[in-house]
Amino acid sequence: QVQLVESGGGLVQAGGSLKLSCLVSGGYIGVYHMKWIRQVPGKEREFVAGHSSQGGYYYTDSTIGRFDISRDNAKNTAYLEVNTLKPEDTAVYYCAADTGPIRSIMDPGAVEYWGQGTQVTVSS
């Protein structure tokens, strides 16, 4: 049973930074596309960043240049560094893993395993 556990969220002022971590157990992270997805209560889940098992990086217009996804396969851990945070970035951030096609990597529903989420709150 693959499990993903996020950590590193918290309360930060606008313009600040955080580094989120996602520890994978029960499987080898290197075989998965890793992605970070966020959700605000009452709204749909939103893809924010992805890193494919082949090494490709995927961002949206709102995250590229500010968010940085990475992984350390030896540590079975993925990361999301979030910089220049804005109040609009406030959400629960979920780590996710899948082995689906690259065409679906930015689909927040194309997920095999979910983490429990970590709250990021950005104050103005």
N, C-alpha and C positions, 0 to 999 in steps of 0.2 A: 504494500500500500504506500503510494507516494504521498508525502505530506510536504507542504510549503508553510513556513512560518516567517511572517514579516516582523520587522522591528524598525525602530528609528524615527517614527512619527512623533509629532509634538506640536506645541504652540510656538509660532515664530512671527515676528513682525514683517510687514511688507518689505521686500528687498532682501530678506534673509535667505538662508540656505539650510537644507537638511540632507542627510544621506540615509536612505532607506536600505535595509538589507532583507534578503529572502533566502533562508536556509532550506535546502532541499534534502529530504531524507527518504529512504526507501527506494531510491533510484539514482541514476547518474545524470547529473544536470546536462552533460554534454550532448545527450541525444535529443534534447528538447529545445524548441523555440521558447524563449522566455519573454514575457511581456508584463507590463504594468498597466493596470486598468483602474480608473477612479470612478467613484459614484457619490453623488450628492443625494440626500434623501428626497424621494419623489421624482427623481430624474433617472434617465437611462444610464447604464454604465458606458463609460467613455474610454476608448483606447488612448494611452498617452505615450507609450514607448515600447519598442520591441527589439529583441536581438535574436536572430535566427540561429539554429544549430550550425548553419554554414558560415556564420560570421557577419551577416548583413545587419545593418541598423535601420530602424524604422521610427519615425517621429511624425508628429502633426505640425501644422503651421503654428499652433499655439505653444508647442513644447520645444521645437528645434531651436538650438542655441541657448536654451535655458536648462533643459533636462538632459541628463547624460546616463544612459543605461550601460551597464557593463556586467561582466561575470568573471568569476575565478573558478574554473572547472575543478581544480585541485581541492578547493575548499567547498565545492558543491553549493556555491552561494552566488546569487545575482544581486545587483545593486541598482539603485536609482538615486542619482544625485540631482536634487532639485534646487535651482538657483534663481535669484531675482524673483522671489515668490511674490505673487499677487493675491489679494483676497479671493479672486475668482478661482484660484487653485485649491481652495479649501474643499476637502473631500476625504472619504476613506479611500486609501490606496491599496489595491490588491495586487499581489504577485500571482502570476498564472503561468502554466506550462502546457504545451501541446506538441504533437508531432504531425500536425496537419500540413496541407500545402502552403507554400509561401504566399499564394494569393489571398489566404485567409488570415495572415499573421496580424493584420490590423483590425480584425473583426473581434470585438469584445465577447462575442458568443462562441468563438472557436477556441475552446478551452477544455483540456482534459482534467487538469488539477488546479484548484484554487487555494490560495492562502486565506487566512482569517481576516486579513485587512489590518491596516494601521492608519490611525487618524492623523491627518495633517490639517492644522488650522492656522490660517494666515490672518493676522489682525492688521488693521489700517492705522 
